[in-house]
Amino acid sequence: MRVLHVHSGNLYGGVETLLATLARHQNVCPTMKMYYALCFEGRLSEELTAAGAPVHVLGKTRISQPVTVLRARRALGELLQRKDFDLAVCHSSWTQSLFGPAIRSACLPLVFWLHNPTDGKHWLDRWGSRTAPDTVLCNSELTAATAANLFPQVRSEVLYAPVAPPNGTYSKADRAATRAELQTPEDAVVIIQASRMEAWKGHALHIEALGRLKDLQNWVCWQVGGAQRPEEIQYLDSLKEKVAQLGIADRVRFPGQRSDVEKLLSAADIYCQPNTDPEPFGIAFIEALYARLPVVTTAMGGACEIVNDACGVLGPPGDTTALAASLRRLIQDRAWRVKLGEAAPARARVLCDVETQMQRLHECFANVVANGCYRTASGSDRIINSSYA
């Protein structure tokens, strides 16, 4: 089976982490060959290429510049004519809107991978919903509950993202070196958050809670993530100002965008990300669990499908006092911290084991192809006999 993933590729977050994981673990399911069509070159295209995945660049595309849209659609159409794909996957309403019709014109089965809950009212969602896919694949139960807002007549299915455990083990020397790089004492309790610099990820609430822990002398926080857009630069600056105002600037590090998050997680002790809006799923939580870190987050959204009492703490939304209390206990109670961390990898594997999830993904795609009834761009059905190997 030859699967083409169509995506913008201009930013880097959970969707891009998923696509890179699919490329890196192609060998787990060799009968499902992955191809990628991206509008923008950058970190994602580099990681896909490094993993040996075929990457086709459609060209920089902006809806505000119609000529770029037409050029990218033409490039995709030519790619679909040259290559014998069995199925195409769009990973956002932006991609579905711009490229769904071209995929339908090629009479190719189409899967829409829904990565965020939606009410279907955004203009991009309304535009994208005009091209119905054969299946909606959802990254969580939370997201699946909203799929009908886009495609009420289309079957949906939940598939947790495959997430790989760490590539190797990190020694005490590796841990010490990482801490030294970030000016962190070896005996400090390190609290880490690794996420996009967006306000709903809860950085400000996290920092406010840390401000209530100034009396504890043995903790350091790493706020990992780089600003990718102008508004994120302003947000990051505001976080640094807040840290200074609270008098904890010497305890909080901002390492910026990192490609070695796995190494940073291995040198930390607690993962904290107190979202103020629901997380659609939360690949970062799974990565933290694999790193044997207890996870502290908010009891909302996809986090509730991941974190339980055995591996972390779910707190009430927006409650700085409760968050500070949870962090205080974890910092002071090493035995509890270790107990939660020991249970964490098993929880991650149950949900996101790469081999299991890749096989499930193959089954989902195979069912779409085998069904043989695909909607064309005009909305009518067309029967196609497809084979895959």
N, C-alpha and C positions, 0 to 999 in steps of 0.2 A: 504494500500500500504506500502510495506517494502522497504525502500531505503537505500542502502549502500554507504556511502561517503568514498572514498579511497584517502588518502592524506599522505604526508610525516610526517608533524607535528613537524619538528625539529626547526623551527623558529616561531616567532609570529608577525603577521602583519594583513593586511586587510582580507586575506582569512581565517585566524584562527579566527578573530573576527566574521566573517560571520558564520563559523561552530559553534562557541559557541552560537551565537544568535539563530541559528536554534534549538539547543539543549534546550536552556533555554525557548523557546517559543513553545515547542512541543504541549502544550495544546491548542494553537490557532487553530491547524488543526490536531485533533486527528486521523483522518483517514490516515495520512501520518506519519508513524513511522520511525524515523531516527536511523540508525546504523552507526558506524564509524570504519574504519580500518586504523590504523596509523602505520608507520614504527618506529617512535621515541616517547618515552614517555617524557613528560615535561609539560610546562604550559598548552598547549592545552588539552592534555589527562587529566590533573587534573581538568580543568574547565568543560570538557565534563562529567567526572565522577561525579563531584559535582552537575551537572545539572540532574543527573540520566540517562544519555544516555549510551547505551551499547557501550563499546569501546573494539575493538579487536586489539591487538598489533601483528604486523607481524614480528617485529624484526628490529634492526638497519640495514639499507640497503645503500650500497654505490656502485655506478656503477663501481668504480675502483677496487672493490672486488667482482668478479662475483659470488663467493660462497654465499655471502649475498643476492644477487639478486635471485638466484635460491631458497634459503631457504625461502625468503619472498613470492615468487611466489607460492611455494608449500603451505605455510601457508594460502595464500589467496584462493588457489584452494580448500583446505580442508574446509575452512570457507564457501565457496560457496556451497559445497556439503552438509554441515551440516545444513545450514540455507536456508530457502525458501524465498530468496529475489525476489522482482519484478523488480528491476532496480538498476544499479550501476552508480555512478558519479565519474569521475576523475577530480581533481582540478588543474592540471598542466601538461605540456608536459612531465615532469619527471615521474609523476605518470602514465600518458597515455602510455608512452613508456614501462615502466616496467610491468604494470599490465593490460593494455588494452587487450593484447592477452589472458591472463588468463580469463578475464571476457567474452570475445567472445567464448572461448573454452567451457565455461559453458552455452553458448547460452542465455546469459542474455542481455537484452537491456542496452545500454550504452549511457550516456550523458557526454559530455565534457564541463566543465564549464570554459570558457575562461576569465581569470581575468586580462590579460595584452595584449595590442596591439602587434601584431607580423608580421614580414615580411616573416615568414616561413622558413628563411634561417639558423637559428641556428641548429646545429646537433641534439639537442634534439627535436626540432620542426619537423625536417625531419623524425626522428625515430618515434615520436609519431603519425605523420600523416599517417603512414603505417597501422594503425588500425583505420578505420573510425567509428565514433560514429553514433548514430541515430539522434541526435540533438546536436547542439552547443549552449549552453546557455552563453550569454555575459553580462558582468556587466555594460556596457554603450554603447551608440551609437558609441563612439570612438573605442571601442574594436570590436564591431560588424562589423565595416567597414573593419577590417583586417581578419575576420574569414575565408574568402575564400582563404586566403594565406595558410591555413592549410588544409581545407576540402572544396574544391570548389564545390563539389556535394552534400554537406550536408546542410540541413536547419538550419538557426540560428535564435535566438530570444533574445531580450534584456529584462533583468529583473534586475532592481535596487535592491541592497541588502536590505533585511529587517533590519532596524536599530531601536532599542528600545529607547524610551525616557528615561530620568532618572528614576530610581526606586522610588525615593521619592523627597520631597522638602528639600532643605538645608536652615537652618535658618541663621540669621545674626551671631549667635554664632558659627555655623559650619564654616561659611566663615572666621570669625576672627581667629578661631583655625587653619584652613588650612594655612592662611597667616602667622600666628605666627610660624608655623612649618617650613615654608620656608623663615623665616627672612624677611618678607615683611610687610611694614606699612599698616594699615587698610585703609588709605585714598589714597594709591597709585593706579594708573591705571595699571592693570596687563595685559601684553601681553603674551599669551601662544602659544606654538607650541608643539604638541604631535604627534610624528611620528618616524618611523624607522630612525636610524642614518646612512642615505645614502645621499651622496652629492646632488643627484638630488632633494631631498626634500627641498632644498633651505636654509638650516640653515646659510650657510656662507653669502648669500645675505641678509638674515634677520638681521644678526649681523652687517653687514656693514651699513645697513640702520639705525640701532639703534645707531651706532657710530656717525651719523649725528644729533642725538637728545640729545646730552649731555647737551645742554643748557636748556632742559626741566628737571625739578627736580622731577617730580611726577610720574615717571613710573618705573616699574620693569618687567623684562622678565623671564618667566619660559620655559626653553628648556627641555621638558620632553621626555625621551626615553633612553633606555640603549643599549650599543654596544653588539651585539650578535655574531659577527665574528671578526677575527683579523683586517681586513681592517676597520671595523667600530670603533674599539678601536683607531686606528691611526687617523681616521677622527675626532672622538670626542676630542682627544688630540689637534688636530689642531684648532678646534673651541675654545677651552679654551685658547689657545695661542693667537688667534685673538682677543678674548674678552679683554685679558690683554693688548695687543698692542694698542687697541682702547681706553683704559682707562675707560672701563665700566664694569670691573670685579665685582664691588660692586653692579651693577644693574642687572646682569644676573645670574640666578640660573640654575644648572644642576641637577635636582632631580634623574636622572637615570630612570631605568625601574620601572614603577608603575602599580599596578593593580587597583588603585583607581582614574583613569583619570577622571571619571565622577565627583568625588568630587573636583578635581583640576579645572576642567572647570567651576564648579559652583562658584568658588572663584575668577575667572578671569573676565576680561572686554572685551578683544579683542582676537580673534583667528587669527594668522598670519602664513601662510605657503607658501612662494613664490617659488613654484617649478620652477626648471630650465629645467626640462623635463616634458612632459605631465603626469598628474596623470590619471591612467586608469579609476578611478571613484572618490573615496575620501570619505570613510566612516568617517574619522576624521572630515571632513567638516560638515557632517550630525550631528554628535555628538555635534559639537560646536554650530550648529544652534539650536538643541534641548535645549542646555544650555543657549539660549538667547544671544549668542555672535555674533556680526558682524564678518564676515569672510573676511580677506584680503588675496588674493592669486593671482596667475598669470593667465592671460586670455589664457589658453591653456588646452587641454585635457578635462577630465571629469569634471573639475571644472566649465567649461562653461555650463555644463548641470545642475549644482547645484546652483551656486551663481548668483544672479541678483542684480540690483540696489536697490531692496527693502530690501535686507538682507546683503549686503556686497559690497566689492570693488574688481573688476578685473583689474589688472594692466598689463602693457606691460612686456613681458619677459625680465629678466636680467636688468631692469631699477632701479638702486638703488635710484636715485633721486625721481622718481615717488613713489616708495615704502615708502621712508622716508616721503614724503609729505602726503601720505594717512594716515600713522601712526600718524604723527604730528596733522593732523586735527581731527582724532578720539580721540586722547589723550586730546586735548584742547576743543573739542566740545562735551560736555556730552549729549546735547539734540539730536544730530545726532546719537551718539553712541547708546543711548537708543531707538531711533526710529527704527534703523536697527535691534537691538536686539529683539524688540517687534514683528517684522514681521518674525523673524527667525524660530521659532518652526512650524508655519504653512507651511513654505516652506519645512521643513524637512518631515513633515507628508505627504504632497502631493507626494513626491518622494518615501519615504521609510517606510510608515506606516506598522508595522509588520503584522497585520492581513490581510491587503490587499495583501501584497507581498507574504505572506505564502500561501494564497489561489491561487494566480497566479502561484506560484511554483508548487503547487499540480496539477493545471490544465495542466501545461506544462508536468509534469511527467506522468500524466494520459493519455495524448495524445500519448506520446511515447509508453506506455504500450499497450494502446488500438489499436495502429496502427498494432501491431502484426507481423511486418516484420523486422527482425533484421539481420544484416550482421554477418556472422560467421568469425572466425579467417582467413579462407581461402579467404574471400572476397565475397563469395556467399551469397544469401539471404535465410533465413529460416523462415518459418511461424510458429509462436508459439501462442497458445491460452492462454492468461494470465488473471488471475483474481486478484483482490485486494480488501482489505476491510479496 
